[in-house]
Amino acid sequence: MINIRSEAIDRLFKTIMNLETIDECYAYFEDLCTVKELQDMAQRLETAILLDNGENYQNICENVGISTATIGRVSKCLKYGSGGYRAAIDKLKSEENK
């Protein structure tokens, strides 16, 4: 993967980590991103979750409304990426089991 680390991106991530509620997240991300960007990120996370649950590309394509090319990219990141999807999915599962 390409190294994207920078002081500006560190600052962006720190602001995200400091958000405490879903409402704060909505307000910040509505200002920060376009609606399409938010939808795309949500679709990618949903795709990663579904792939992790063993769903096939066709079902994901139909249910999430995402292209098979993007599903392939998400799958590659889930399997061979830097572990971001894995960590996020594991934390979501842990929260759901509480």
Backbone bond lengths (Angstrom), bond angles and torsions (degrees), N, CA, C in turn:
res aa  C-N    CA-C-N  psi(-1)  N-CA   C-N-CA  omega(-1)  CA-C   N-CA-C  phi
1 M - - - 1.445 - - 1.535 110.23 -
2 I 1.299 116.22 152.05 1.458 122.85 178.78 1.527 108.89 -73.06
3 N 1.319 116.98 138.39 1.456 121.40 177.02 1.521 109.06 -78.62
4 I 1.318 116.26 112.08 1.470 121.04 -178.27 1.522 112.07 -103.77
5 R 1.302 116.84 3.99 1.470 120.75 -175.26 1.524 111.56 -61.45
6 S 1.326 113.38 133.35 1.464 120.48 175.08 1.522 107.94 -159.03
7 E 1.313 115.39 165.59 1.460 120.68 178.33 1.530 110.75 -61.81
8 A 1.318 116.49 -39.51 1.475 120.31 -179.51 1.526 111.25 -65.89
9 I 1.327 117.21 -41.02 1.465 119.97 179.35 1.526 110.26 -71.14
10 D 1.336 117.48 -37.49 1.470 119.80 173.57 1.522 110.31 -56.42
11 R 1.321 116.66 -44.24 1.470 121.69 -179.81 1.530 110.48 -63.50
12 L 1.328 116.82 -41.74 1.463 120.87 177.07 1.524 110.48 -58.54
13 F 1.332 116.40 -49.11 1.460 120.43 -178.52 1.524 111.71 -64.81
14 K 1.324 117.41 -36.55 1.466 120.20 177.66 1.523 110.82 -63.46
15 T 1.332 116.91 -39.23 1.472 118.43 178.60 1.524 110.49 -65.96
16 I 1.323 117.09 -36.82 1.471 120.49 178.12 1.527 109.88 -66.01
17 M 1.321 116.61 -44.33 1.464 120.80 -178.91 1.522 112.23 -64.18
18 N 1.329 117.83 -24.22 1.459 121.21 -179.67 1.522 113.57 -83.96
19 L 1.314 117.90 -9.65 1.464 120.56 177.51 1.523 109.02 -69.74
20 E 1.327 116.49 138.03 1.463 119.49 -172.52 1.522 114.88 -112.60
21 T 1.321 117.74 -20.03 1.463 119.24 -177.36 1.526 109.90 -131.78
22 I 1.306 114.69 162.12 1.464 120.22 175.39 1.528 110.01 -60.70
23 D 1.333 117.12 -39.77 1.464 120.25 178.99 1.526 111.48 -62.51
24 E 1.332 117.94 -40.04 1.463 120.78 175.82 1.529 110.20 -62.88
25 C 1.317 116.79 -40.20 1.469 120.90 178.29 1.518 110.86 -62.88
26 Y 1.331 116.43 -46.19 1.465 119.26 178.11 1.526 110.98 -57.92
27 A 1.322 116.71 -47.48 1.463 120.13 -177.91 1.530 111.01 -61.99
28 Y 1.321 117.03 -46.09 1.460 120.83 -177.71 1.525 111.07 -66.33
29 F 1.322 116.94 -49.45 1.460 119.93 -176.58 1.523 112.74 -70.39
30 E 1.334 118.12 -29.03 1.464 119.74 174.38 1.520 110.48 -65.59
31 D 1.333 117.12 -33.44 1.459 120.88 176.54 1.524 111.35 -77.78
32 L 1.310 116.66 -36.45 1.459 122.28 -172.82 1.526 113.55 -80.80
33 C 1.321 117.11 -37.89 1.468 121.95 -171.86 1.523 111.18 -121.27
34 T 1.318 114.82 161.67 1.466 119.28 169.65 1.521 108.07 -79.11
35 V 1.312 115.94 162.50 1.463 120.41 176.81 1.527 109.65 -58.33
36 K 1.317 117.07 -41.64 1.468 121.60 179.74 1.526 111.42 -61.92
37 E 1.329 117.69 -42.29 1.466 120.73 178.15 1.524 111.32 -61.91
38 L 1.330 116.61 -42.89 1.463 120.48 177.52 1.520 111.35 -62.99
39 Q 1.328 116.44 -44.46 1.459 120.60 178.86 1.522 110.62 -62.36
40 D 1.324 117.18 -41.89 1.466 121.02 179.63 1.531 111.05 -62.36
41 M 1.325 117.16 -44.94 1.468 120.00 179.00 1.521 111.23 -63.49
42 A 1.332 116.37 -42.59 1.464 120.36 179.14 1.528 110.70 -63.49
43 Q 1.338 116.92 -40.31 1.463 120.83 177.79 1.525 111.39 -63.12
44 R 1.318 116.65 -40.91 1.465 120.00 -179.69 1.516 111.01 -65.55
45 L 1.329 117.68 -42.38 1.455 120.10 177.51 1.525 110.50 -64.73
46 E 1.330 116.81 -44.65 1.465 120.58 178.20 1.525 110.60 -59.29
47 T 1.324 116.19 -40.28 1.463 121.48 177.85 1.521 110.58 -62.58
48 A 1.326 117.37 -44.96 1.464 120.84 179.07 1.528 110.93 -60.81
49 I 1.313 116.36 -41.33 1.471 120.69 178.70 1.524 110.20 -63.19
50 L 1.327 116.44 -46.20 1.461 120.36 -179.39 1.529 111.73 -65.19
51 L 1.326 116.93 -41.33 1.468 119.84 176.43 1.525 110.17 -61.50
52 D 1.307 116.65 -42.24 1.464 121.25 178.67 1.526 111.48 -62.21
53 N 1.330 116.03 -29.96 1.466 121.17 177.94 1.521 113.18 -85.50
54 G 1.345 116.43 2.26 1.460 120.27 175.54 1.517 115.82 90.29
55 E 1.323 117.85 10.16 1.472 120.47 178.63 1.523 110.42 -68.05
56 N 1.327 115.68 148.86 1.466 119.26 178.30 1.532 111.03 -89.90
57 Y 1.325 114.14 163.29 1.465 120.83 -175.65 1.530 112.06 -56.66
58 Q 1.318 117.09 -42.96 1.465 120.57 -176.46 1.527 111.26 -60.93
59 N 1.329 116.82 -46.42 1.463 120.28 179.06 1.521 111.48 -63.48
60 I 1.325 116.35 -41.30 1.462 120.15 179.42 1.521 110.02 -64.62
61 C 1.318 116.48 -44.96 1.466 121.64 179.61 1.531 110.44 -56.90
62 E 1.320 116.23 -45.96 1.467 121.16 -178.05 1.531 112.02 -70.68
63 N 1.332 117.50 -42.39 1.464 121.01 -173.21 1.527 113.89 -83.89
64 V 1.313 117.29 -31.34 1.457 120.24 -177.31 1.525 111.36 -98.47
65 G 1.330 116.38 -25.14 1.460 120.13 -179.04 1.510 112.22 77.62
66 I 1.308 116.14 39.67 1.459 122.77 -177.26 1.521 107.94 -121.51
67 S 1.320 117.10 149.99 1.465 120.34 -177.22 1.529 111.17 -73.67
68 T 1.314 115.15 155.95 1.466 119.32 177.30 1.528 110.82 -65.38
69 A 1.334 117.83 -29.55 1.465 120.51 176.86 1.527 110.41 -63.88
70 T 1.324 117.04 -42.95 1.458 120.37 178.58 1.519 110.66 -69.33
71 I 1.320 117.40 -37.73 1.463 120.38 175.59 1.524 109.45 -58.87
72 G 1.324 116.32 -42.27 1.461 120.65 178.33 1.516 112.36 -61.55
73 R 1.331 116.73 -41.45 1.470 120.46 178.71 1.531 110.82 -65.69
74 V 1.327 116.17 -41.72 1.469 120.04 178.28 1.530 109.69 -64.50
75 S 1.323 116.24 -42.41 1.464 120.58 179.02 1.528 110.99 -60.18
76 K 1.316 116.09 -43.44 1.472 121.01 179.11 1.524 110.18 -61.51
77 C 1.323 116.96 -44.60 1.466 120.38 178.81 1.525 111.39 -65.61
78 L 1.315 116.23 -39.40 1.464 120.52 179.72 1.525 110.52 -63.28
79 K 1.318 116.69 -39.14 1.466 120.91 -177.43 1.527 113.05 -85.45
80 Y 1.318 117.19 -41.88 1.466 120.68 -169.26 1.521 113.95 -123.94
81 G 1.307 117.68 3.50 1.465 120.99 -176.21 1.519 112.55 -77.62
82 S 1.300 115.97 -160.23 1.454 121.43 -174.84 1.526 113.42 -86.67
83 G 1.328 117.51 4.06 1.458 121.00 175.20 1.517 115.12 94.75
84 G 1.316 116.63 5.44 1.460 119.63 -178.47 1.522 113.83 -65.42
85 Y 1.324 116.40 -47.24 1.470 119.14 177.43 1.524 109.98 -61.38
86 R 1.328 116.71 -44.88 1.466 120.81 -177.80 1.524 110.47 -58.28
87 A 1.326 117.26 -48.38 1.459 120.86 -179.45 1.530 111.07 -61.75
88 A 1.327 116.54 -43.74 1.468 120.46 -178.92 1.531 111.00 -64.79
89 I 1.318 116.82 -44.32 1.465 120.91 -179.90 1.525 110.49 -64.41
90 D 1.322 116.89 -44.11 1.468 120.35 179.71 1.518 111.31 -61.95
91 K 1.331 117.39 -39.49 1.464 120.53 178.78 1.529 110.95 -67.93
92 L 1.337 116.51 -39.16 1.471 119.12 176.58 1.517 111.18 -62.83
93 K 1.313 116.69 -44.32 1.470 120.85 178.37 1.518 110.88 -61.44
94 S 1.327 116.44 -41.49 1.459 120.94 179.20 1.525 111.10 -62.31
95 E 1.342 116.91 -42.65 1.466 121.11 177.72 1.515 111.79 -64.01
96 E 1.328 116.41 -40.36 1.467 121.08 -179.00 1.523 111.57 -66.50
97 N 1.328 117.47 -28.31 1.465 121.36 -177.71 1.514 112.94 -86.48
98 K 1.329 118.09 -0.50 1.473 120.55 179.10 1.493 111.33 -80.00
